[in-house]
Amino acid sequence: MKIHPQQNLVFTYGTLKRGFPNNSIMKDIQASFIADANTKSKYPLLQAGKWNAPFLIHHENYPGSFHVQGELFEVDEKGMSVLDEFEGVNNSYYKRLRIEVYTQNKDGFQISKNAWCYFRYQKSAQLLANTSGFLPFFGNEELKKYTPVHLRPSNWRENK
């Protein structure tokens, strides 16, 4: 697993993963898939809101949370700007923070990596208070409930 010095590692846990609706963004920015990964710490991952989107809350080892399963990508600085825009970092909707994730090498040994991750910031306390449980991963069953961006009204960011 060779990481280029000018690149960033990004942990994705939702619709940016391979085979999911927003992975086209990862392709557009020429992000390189590195490996499947899990968060070192447990975090609350939930599916909520009007669009049933996956949200990761930055509350380490929150009761009932899981080591979240996702994917690790390599992204250049220009690509990071695109992801920040998509995730609404400039609007304080999400925050981009560094976390530790684990991947496995070809011999099955765990390797710890430091990666960027997008955490829901806006209304996170409210989401935690109103959830009925957390997810270990966002998969195909959860995807069935999700409303893709292209099916939302043009002002959807204003109505989150």
C-alpha positions in Angstrom: 0.0 0.0 0.0 2.1 2.9 -1.3 0.8 6.4 -0.5 2.1 9.3 -2.6 3.6 12.2 -0.6 1.3 14.9 -2.1 -1.9 12.9 -1.5 -4.4 12.7 1.3 -6.0 9.6 2.7 -9.8 9.9 3.0 -12.0 7.4 4.9 -15.4 7.1 3.3 -18.3 5.3 5.0 -21.4 6.2 3.0 -22.5 7.2 -0.5 -18.9 8.0 -1.7 -17.9 4.3 -1.5 -17.4 2.2 -4.6 -20.8 1.1 -6.1 -22.7 3.8 -4.3 -24.5 6.8 -5.9 -21.9 9.5 -5.1 -18.9 7.5 -6.0 -18.9 9.3 -9.3 -17.4 12.2 -7.4 -14.5 10.1 -6.4 -14.0 9.0 -10.0 -14.3 12.6 -11.2 -11.5 13.7 -8.8 -9.4 10.7 -9.8 -9.3 9.3 -6.2 -7.5 6.0 -5.9 -9.1 3.2 -3.9 -6.5 2.0 -1.4 -8.3 -0.6 0.8 -11.3 -1.5 2.8 -10.9 0.0 6.3 -12.4 0.2 9.8 -12.2 3.1 12.2 -9.9 2.5 15.2 -12.4 4.1 17.6 -16.1 3.5 17.7 -18.3 6.3 16.2 -22.0 6.7 15.9 -23.1 6.1 12.3 -26.7 6.7 11.6 -29.1 7.2 8.7 -31.4 10.1 9.2 -32.9 13.3 7.9 -35.2 14.1 5.1 -33.0 12.3 2.6 -32.0 9.3 4.8 -28.4 10.1 4.3 -25.6 8.4 6.3 -24.0 10.6 9.0 -21.0 9.9 11.1 -20.9 11.9 14.4 -17.6 12.8 15.9 -18.3 11.4 19.4 -15.6 8.8 20.0 -16.7 5.6 21.7 -20.3 6.8 22.1 -22.4 4.1 23.9 -23.8 1.7 21.4 -21.6 2.9 18.5 -19.3 0.7 16.3 -16.0 0.5 14.6 -17.3 1.8 11.3 -16.6 -0.1 8.1 -15.7 1.9 5.0 -13.1 2.5 2.3 -9.8 4.3 2.2 -9.0 6.5 -0.8 -6.0 8.6 -1.9 -7.0 12.1 -3.0 -5.0 15.1 -4.1 -5.5 18.7 -2.7 -7.8 19.7 -5.6 -9.9 16.7 -5.0 -10.1 17.6 -1.3 -11.6 20.9 -2.2 -14.2 19.2 -4.3 -15.1 16.9 -1.4 -15.2 19.8 1.1 -17.7 21.5 -1.2 -19.8 18.4 -1.7 -19.9 17.7 2.1 -20.8 21.4 2.9 -17.7 22.0 5.0 -17.7 25.7 4.2 -21.4 25.9 5.5 -20.5 24.1 8.7 -22.6 21.2 7.7 -19.8 18.7 8.0 -16.3 19.0 9.5 -13.3 17.3 8.1 -11.2 15.7 10.9 -8.3 13.3 11.1 -8.9 9.8 12.5 -7.1 6.5 12.8 -8.3 3.7 10.6 -7.2 0.1 10.2 -6.5 -1.7 6.9 -5.1 -5.2 6.3 -2.0 -6.0 4.4 -1.7 -9.0 2.1 -0.6 -11.1 5.1 -3.6 -10.2 7.1 -1.9 -7.9 9.5 -3.6 -4.7 10.6 -2.0 -1.5 9.6 -3.0 1.8 11.2 -3.4 4.8 8.9 -4.2 8.5 9.6 -7.0 9.6 7.3 -9.4 12.5 6.8 -13.1 11.8 7.6 -16.2 13.9 7.2 -18.3 14.1 10.3 -21.8 15.6 10.6 -21.5 18.8 12.6 -24.8 20.6 12.2 -27.6 19.3 14.5 -25.4 16.4 15.6 -26.6 16.5 19.2 -30.2 16.5 18.0 -29.5 13.5 15.8 -27.9 11.5 18.6 -30.8 12.3 20.9 -33.4 11.1 18.4 -31.9 8.0 17.0 -33.1 4.4 17.6 -29.6 2.9 17.0 -26.4 3.0 15.2 -25.0 1.2 12.1 -21.6 -0.6 11.8 -21.7 0.2 8.1 -23.8 1.8 5.4 -24.8 -1.0 3.0 -27.3 -1.9 0.2 -30.2 -2.2 2.6 -29.7 1.3 3.9 -29.1 2.6 0.4 -32.7 1.6 -0.5 -34.0 4.3 1.8 -31.5 7.0 0.6 -32.6 9.8 -1.7 -29.7 10.6 -4.2 -28.7 14.2 -4.7 -29.9 14.2 -8.4 -33.5 13.4 -7.2 -33.6 16.2 -4.6 -34.9 19.7 -5.3 -32.3 22.2 -6.4 -32.4 24.0 -3.0 -32.0 20.8 -1.0 -29.0 22.1 1.0 -31.1 24.9 2.4 -33.7 22.4 3.6 -31.5 20.1 5.5 
